[in-house]
Amino acid sequence: MCGIAGIFHYETVKPVDPKRVEAMTLALAHRGPDGAGVWTAPGVGLGHRRLSIIDLEGSPQPMHSADGRATIVFNGEIYNYRTLRRQLAQDGAKFLTEGDTETILAAWQKWGPDCLSRLDGMFVFALYDHDRRQLFIARDRLGVKPLYLAHLPGGALGFASELKGLLAHPMMRREIDPLAIEDYMTWGFVPDHRAILKNVTKLPAGHFMLLDHGRPLPEPRRWWDVSFEARAKGKTADRSAELLHLMREGVTSRMVADVPLGAFLSGGVDSSSVVALMSEASNRAVTSCSIGFDVERVDETAHARKVAELFATDHHERIVSADQFGEIDRIASIFDEPFADASALPTLRVCELAREHVTVALCGDGADEAFAGYRRHLFQLREEQARSVLPARLRGAVFGALGKAWPKADWAPRPLRAKTTLLSLAESGESGYARALAILSPELRDGLYGDALLKARGEYRAEQPFEQLMRDAPARSGLDRAQYADLKFWLPGDILTKTDRTSMAVGLEAREPLLDHRLVEFGASLPQRERIRGNDGKWLMKHTMERYLPHDILYRKKQGFVTPLAQWFRGPLADEARRIASSSLLVDSGWFQRSALVRLAENHIEGRSDNCRTLWQLLMLERSLRHLRPSA
């Protein structure tokens, strides 16, 4: 696990100053504390920071192929590299190291871009082919590892594992993209189709680029996608057996490391399943790490402890205060772009605990997206069933009118908070699901924005690319389309971003065995009844794991990391809530209305409404802008 950075001149071949590449990699030092390297040639420069996991002493980067005809910088792990290495060696490839990096070089030289489909792993890499004078950059199937791209003056492309690597380049422009503000205020993160700065993009998951000197920059090309169009046939028992086999393969392949390895354990279905299968495959006690809170209603340590005792893990837990708001500035610095998922705070804490004991930790990310584990998937399935029997005109007239009239009852019991459901039923499945996923509806966003942002945004709405993604999905049902959008949009933008940044901030490698692409493809083929049955999501996965885990672990209500935002903004962060309304970064820019922000804060502080998520969004946006220091 590492950080990479580089510069490529695509218009004309110009020298690359190695000090600039070195500065970019130095900004990523937290991702790779074990080593650093820079290599330059006419028109290209590659930099690397290394966290040593495999072949600790023998695989420094940038790495040259055995014949000296290609050079690579690589962030990630290739889990099937030993199998590939044997195959390539039989075909005549020569190897000078024992690691996975050199395997990518040999695979490129044999198969070109087609090598990507043979790589099983999480990765981003930049490979320069000396003979072709061509740069090949690629990102893994599901976007576990990130890559930011920047258009630099003079016809150059800069790239780095994090935005802070690009910001270290002295020619980087820091102009905020107002459409990214619209995206962020909708979703709580800046999706992969955009970045917070205008001249920056992100290489999409499952895409690559081939860059040549003297040619314009090409568009990224997709090399992998997941399809929900096929449905598996046969017996449920057979699919359960296949699922268990694939889960075992996903876990055991990610247990290869030359450093201490453990797991996050929350006591939920996903992390408990990973720990169960790790314990089955290991000849020693698995190291497991959990954090709890000093507020009983949000503490899950008892569940985690039960699983740890069941599998006799070497368990470590830490109780932390729910009042973690002192880390706000640190979170803004870690993520660079504004990021409003408040569970980033406890995720950082469990990464810190894990790093005290291991260098690699397996986690349970991805199962909810792959096997339909979110409550919103159940709601989407039910709403699509209602849409199928009620004409669109009737739905629009009846549910639309009810939804507009229904109060936004944040204080009410959940069954009475029907406004979003009613409005969703009045819309198409794509629009309804976008509304369910969004933090702020279009109506609420418009009530906050100032004239400058409304003008810059024009006709664009953040929901548009999301809804188009659902419409274009290779899918058969509304549930398929929702899961596809989660895998392509929500997963890389929120879940994987959170895990990557918080783990890398402390020099920890996190691995996601439940995101093995074969598992994801298998999940996409399941009949709907084996994804959701009754009120249970991830039904087949839970059914399969009954042989390992007790019923109260598998079927208890989903909880997740909870941060008490509402209490914070009525207590220790009340002054911060009020200060947002006078922030020059938010108000003087014309992006937000001062009076609207004042009402938002005071209504929350006085208990008239629950605006904590919006206040958190605004606070993290303001802190991120402070960190980025945007140009006027």
Secondary structure, 3 states (H helix, E strand, C coil): CEEEEEEEECCCCCCCCHHHHHHHHHCCHHHCECEEEEEEECCEEEEEEECCCCCCCCCCCCEECCCCCEEEEEEEEECCHHHHHHHHHHCCCCCCCCCCHHHHHHHHHHHHHHHHHHCCEEEEEEEEECCCCEEEEEECCCCCCCCEEEEECCCEEEEECCHHHHHCCCCCCCCECHHHHHHHHHHCCCCCCCCCECCEEECCCCEEEEEECCCCCCCCEECCCCCCCCCCCCCHHHHHHHHHHHHHHHHHHCCCCCCCEEEECCCCHHHHHHHHHHHHHCCCCCEEEEEEECCHHHCCHHHHHHHHHHCCCEEEEEEECCCCHHHHHHHHHHHCCCCCCCCHHHHHHHHHHHHCCCCEEECCCCHHHHHCCCHHHHHHHHHHHHHHHCCHHHHHHHHHHHHHHCCCCCCCCHHHCCHHHHHHHCCCHHHHHHHHHCCCCHHHHHHHECHHHHHHHCCCCCHHHHHHHHHCCCCCCHHHHHHHHHHHHHHHHHHHHHHHHHHHHCCCEEECHHHCHHHHHHHHHCCHHHHCECCECCHHHHHHHHHCCCHHHHCCCCCCCCCCHHHHHHCCCHHHHHHHCCCHHHHHCCCECHHHHHHHHHHHHCCCCCCHHHHHHHHHHHHHHHHHCCCC
